[in-house]
Amino acid sequence: VDAYDMYQEAFSQLAAANDNEDNPTTITYTQLTEWEDVADIVTELEDGEFLTLWQKATGYESPNDGHITKLSQFVIFNNLLDKLLMAKVDFMKLTKNNKKKGGNEDISYDQLWNMDSLSDNIEEEVFSEYWQKSTESVGRDGIMTYEQFLVFYELADEWLDHYEHIIAEE
């Protein structure tokens, strides 16, 4: 409820800044990138990640094609941004020791499996399936890049959401 109220207030403030009498609930892509709550975050994102969030929230391919016109789109955008940031933080934690040892930013199967939030909440069979879908590697073979990790993270998140609903129904 608190987050929803916060999103509603931010949405209203951003839309009001446009001074668009024809559509008083419009937020442009540029306006969103310059919003003080995300401006610093935008600089930390990889190329195209912010645009991808925009596309998923609005359904438009290009920022020039449309705008956020509904609170629900704004909430979707913010939730996607939160998930992306959590994925980035998790990836950075997993690769921190690799970089200290002069390695790269790729992660191994075991590094990811030993991440508490996953191994405590997902069956290894499901984990292995998502590893394979993300990396195209079978078993413990291969390594995972950042882009593959984002795919894995989305798959695991879908499973965890589904699993939580099953538990709640029991």
C-alpha positions in Angstrom: 0.0 0.0 0.0 2.8 2.4 0.9 4.6 1.7 -2.4 1.4 2.2 -4.4 0.7 5.5 -2.7 4.3 6.5 -3.4 3.9 5.5 -7.1 0.6 7.4 -7.4 2.1 10.6 -5.9 5.2 10.3 -8.2 3.0 9.6 -11.2 0.8 12.6 -10.5 3.8 14.9 -10.0 5.6 13.7 -13.2 2.4 14.0 -15.3 1.6 17.4 -13.9 5.0 18.6 -14.9 4.1 18.1 -18.6 1.3 20.7 -18.4 -0.5 18.7 -21.1 -4.2 19.8 -20.9 -5.2 17.2 -23.6 -3.9 14.3 -21.6 -3.0 15.3 -18.0 -1.7 11.8 -17.2 1.2 11.6 -19.7 4.8 10.8 -18.8 7.4 10.8 -21.6 10.4 8.6 -21.9 12.8 11.5 -21.7 11.0 12.8 -18.6 11.3 9.4 -17.0 15.1 9.2 -17.7 15.5 12.6 -16.1 13.3 11.9 -13.1 15.4 12.6 -10.0 14.5 9.2 -8.4 16.0 7.3 -11.3 18.5 9.7 -13.0 21.5 8.2 -11.1 20.2 4.7 -11.7 20.0 5.3 -15.4 23.7 5.9 -15.6 24.4 2.6 -13.9 22.3 0.5 -16.3 23.7 -1.3 -19.3 23.0 0.0 -22.8 19.4 -0.6 -23.7 18.2 -1.8 -20.3 16.2 1.3 -19.5 14.6 1.2 -22.9 13.7 -2.5 -22.4 11.9 -1.6 -19.1 10.0 1.1 -21.0 9.0 -1.3 -23.7 7.8 -3.9 -21.3 5.8 -1.3 -19.2 4.2 0.5 -22.2 4.1 -2.0 -25.0 5.8 0.6 -27.3 9.0 -0.3 -29.2 10.2 3.2 -29.4 10.0 6.0 -26.8 8.8 8.3 -29.6 5.8 6.0 -30.3 4.0 6.5 -27.0 4.0 7.5 -23.4 3.1 6.2 -20.0 -0.5 7.3 -19.7 -1.7 5.0 -16.8 -0.7 4.6 -13.3 -0.6 0.8 -13.9 2.1 1.3 -16.6 4.1 3.4 -14.2 3.8 0.8 -11.4 4.9 -2.0 -13.9 7.9 0.1 -14.9 9.0 0.7 -11.3 8.5 -3.0 -10.4 10.6 -4.0 -13.4 13.3 -1.5 -12.4 13.4 -2.8 -8.9 13.8 -6.4 -10.1 16.6 -5.4 -12.5 18.4 -3.6 -9.8 18.1 -6.6 -7.5 19.5 -8.8 -10.2 22.4 -6.4 -10.7 23.2 -6.4 -7.0 23.0 -10.2 -6.9 25.3 -10.5 -9.9 27.8 -8.0 -8.5 27.8 -10.0 -5.2 28.4 -13.3 -7.1 31.2 -11.9 -9.2 33.0 -9.8 -6.5 35.5 -12.5 -5.6 36.1 -13.4 -9.2 37.3 -9.8 -9.9 39.5 -9.8 -6.8 41.2 -12.9 -8.1 41.8 -11.3 -11.4 39.0 -13.2 -13.1 36.1 -12.1 -15.2 32.5 -11.3 -14.4 31.1 -14.7 -15.4 29.7 -17.0 -12.7 29.8 -20.8 -12.4 26.9 -23.1 -11.7 28.1 -23.7 -8.2 28.5 -20.0 -7.4 24.9 -19.4 -8.5 23.5 -22.5 -6.8 25.2 -21.6 -3.5 23.4 -18.2 -3.5 21.2 -18.5 -0.4 18.1 -17.0 -1.9 18.1 -19.6 -4.6 19.3 -22.8 -3.0 17.0 -22.3 -0.1 13.9 -21.8 -2.3 14.3 -23.7 -5.5 14.7 -27.4 -6.3 18.0 -28.3 -7.9 16.2 -30.0 -10.8 14.4 -26.7 -11.6 17.6 -24.8 -11.0 19.5 -27.0 -13.5 16.7 -26.6 -16.0 16.9 -22.8 -15.8 20.7 -22.9 -15.9 20.5 -24.9 -19.2 17.8 -22.6 -20.7 19.9 -19.5 -19.8 23.4 -20.8 -20.8 22.6 -23.6 -23.2 25.1 -25.6 -21.0 24.1 -29.0 -19.6 24.8 -29.8 -15.9 27.5 -27.9 -14.2 29.3 -27.1 -17.4 29.9 -23.6 -18.7 29.7 -20.2 -17.2 27.0 -17.6 -17.1 27.4 -14.0 -18.4 25.5 -11.0 -17.1 22.9 -11.2 -19.9 22.4 -14.9 -19.3 22.0 -14.2 -15.6 19.2 -11.8 -16.3 17.4 -14.5 -18.3 18.0 -17.0 -15.4 16.8 -14.4 -12.8 13.6 -13.9 -14.7 12.9 -17.6 -15.0 13.7 -18.2 -11.3 11.6 -15.3 -10.3 8.6 -16.7 -12.3 9.1 -20.1 -10.5 9.4 -18.5 -7.1 6.3 -16.5 -7.6 4.4 -19.6 -8.8 5.8 -21.7 -6.0 4.7 -19.1 -3.4 1.2 -19.1 -4.8 1.1 -22.9 -4.5 2.3 -22.8 -0.9 -0.3 -20.1 -0.1 -3.1 -22.2 -1.5 -2.2 -25.3 0.6 
